[in-house]
Amino acid sequence: MVGMWTRLCRLFVIKTKFEAFLVIYGLGTGAVERGVHYMSQYPGIGGKLLFAASPVAVFMASARILDSLDRARHP
């Protein structure tokens, strides 16, 4: 039973930069989609600010993901 959980958890570990870039692409696509909805719900400057904030969060997360890969590779 423990071996099954270990194998299942290994599916969610990002091991290579290629996997990291795929995850970042998915996060970025979702952030832009969320930003488009913000602009339709909040017309004007408020929607544009919320749209700008969505990808910024992805930029910060992607830097953290890539940094953690480099640290794991070079301890």
N, C-alpha and C positions, 0 to 999 in steps of 0.2 A: 504494500500500500504506500509506503514512504517513497519507494522508487518511482511510482507513478506520479506522485506530486512533484518530485524533483524533475522528472522529464517534462511535466506540464509547465513548470515554472521556467525552465530553460527556453521555452518558446517565446517568452516575453522579455528576454535579455537581449539588448542590442550589442552585438559583438564586433561588427565591422562598420567602416565609414559608409559603405553602400547602404546598409540597413538604416544607419542614422539619417542619411539623406532621404531615404524613402519615408521615414517617419516625419522628418521636417517638412517634406513636400506635402504630406497629408495634413499636417498641422497648419501649414500656410494656406492650403486650399480652403480648409474649414474657416480660417480666420478671415479670408477675403469674402467668403460667402456670408459669414456673420456680419461683416462690415457693410455689405450690400443691404442686408436686412435692417441694420441700424439706420442707414441713410434713407430707407423708405419709411421707417417708423418715425424718425426724428429728422424732418427736413430742416435744412439750414446748417448753421455752424456746429450745432450740437451733434448732428449725425456724422458730419465730416470729422469731428474730433474723436468720436467713438470708432469710426472707421479707421482712423490713423492709429488708435490705441490697440486695435486688434492685432495687426501684424507686428507691432513693437513687442508684444508679449511673446510672439513666436520667435522673433530675433533673439530675445533674451533666453528663451528655452533652448533654442538651437545652439547657442554659444555654450550653454551648460552641458548639453548632450555631447557635443564635440570635445569639450574640455575633459569630460569624464572618460571618454574613450582614450584620449591621449594619456591621461593619468593611469588608466588601467593597463595600458600597453607598456608604459615606462615608469615603473614604481620608484 
